[in-house]
Amino acid sequence: MKHTLSILVENKPGVLARVAGLFSRRGFNIDSLAVAVTEKPELSRMTVVVDVEEHSLEQVHKQLNKLINVIKVTDLPAENSVQRELVLFKVKTNPNTRAEIIEIVDIFRGKIVDVGSGTLGVEITGTGTKIKALEDLLKPYGVVECARTGMVALPRG
């Protein structure tokens, strides 16, 4: 089962490597990773999405809390948190399809961020489900490139 972990850490070199190493040693693949400094410059927040069973998750929590520089580990279930990703798509276009693509992007509240002679740059933020739905609609036009951030999340309330 996929779990989203928010890991508050000291903003120091090597912390990311230690956290990623813990998952690697246990044989868990990190599905998504986002790291940035918090409102306090001495702290960073890591948002990690990993596919683990419930019993393994407890063990991961304990081991993360033992790591030097880890302040707090929180599981963020989707129903109790706000979770978002950002994706940039470069989509093939021509004079006949440009308006259709722009209309699709507007429906998803995305933005056109670049206009080239044969492509449109599209930005979308949202849940993985929303992003996948837009991607599926853009594929027939030809998705040339795609860049995706890791998920970021905060608890509700």
Buried (B, 14 or more C-beta within 10 A) or exposed (E): EEBBBBBBBEBEEEBBEBBBEBBEEEEBEBBBBBBEEEEEEEBBBBBBBBEBEEEBBEEBBEBBEEBEBBEEBBBBEEEEBEBBBBBBBBBBBEEEBBEEBBEBBEEBEBBBEEEEEEBBBBBBBBBBEBBEBBBEBBEEBEBBEBEBBBBBBBEEE
